[in-house]
């Protein structure tokens, strides 16, 4: 988990260091034009600020600003997207984030001003230089930088929201046109569906039931992040997760995600019992294999996966609900899983998946620790 947080922070810092240094490059390249536009070229030439404005110290300041603001940018987004999103509507979050970005820019700028003024290796005495130029229209330089930062922040957040819509790992291939024509990929699919959803909806009513689904999906998003999954679809009370079938994604992420979600829901049972009178339980179906991937639609574009692998995963999930199993998997999954001490796997030879012409091997999977503890509990009873 720490590695994921560190990676996100590092990407945020790297992006802002790059952005602010590119801004400094643009400013230094056109400094004469900017002095003229700000109407200070006749005064600045005789002041030692000129050497400062046109020196490489600008890159040092940009790097320090990028590291500091990039860190605050990451913290603000983390708080708003993963903590406040559960409690506040999207519009209020945008307003709050904007205000926090403005406060962060002001805070970092003021802090840097105080720190730089005390750095012994700077080529000028800022206090005296600024006193000599107190009548200059220097706010132009600060306004341009402030405007640039806010514009870039809005643009980056727009791209972040787009990546949330399509999935962080999908947006770049989609932008590059990778799926404009159907492609074949080897992937893992996990279908999760709420048990007894029809009865629960009747008991709670449609509004309260929708709030229940919202809460469940907010909790699921924590699992998605931790287990490196992509959300393919939300369909009512069903959600589909997917992973590339590589780098031990099956044993390390896909199988464990279902049970991690179950543990999280049980951990939050007090919240669910208090607000809905139930502890939600999701049943899963897992399959893997080659599917076709294509970009579909014109008005509302999306990425779609097609193939028998997806259909079989859905049928496995339905069988898991029917036979009261947390997770059912295909024979292909068991073959690739080989020996894994984290799971208990047992074949269900009498199960036939609805809509399948050819019979396939069906297995149910359980965590060994959970199975053992449950057997001890039964023995004590």
Buried (B, 14 or more C-beta within 10 A) or exposed (E): EEEEEEEBBEEBBEBBBBBBBEBBEEBBEEBEEBBEBBEBBEBBEEBBBBEBBBBEBBBBBBBBBBBBBBBBBBBBBBBBBEEBBEEBEEEEBBEBBBEBBBEBBEEBBEEBEEEBEEEEEBEBEBEEBBEBBEEBEBEBBEEBBBEBBBEBBBEBBEEBEEBEEBBEBBBEBBEEEBBEEEEEBEBBBBBBBBBBBEEBBEEBEEEBBEEBBEBBBEBBBEBBBBBBBBBBBEEEBBBBBBBEBEEEBBBBBBBBBBBBBBEBBEEBEEEBEEEBEBBBBBBBBBBBBEBBBBBEEEEEEBBBBEBBBBBBBBBBBBBBBEBEBBBBBBEBBBEBBEEBEBBBBEEBEEBEBEEEEEEBBBBBBBBEEBEEEEEEEEEEE
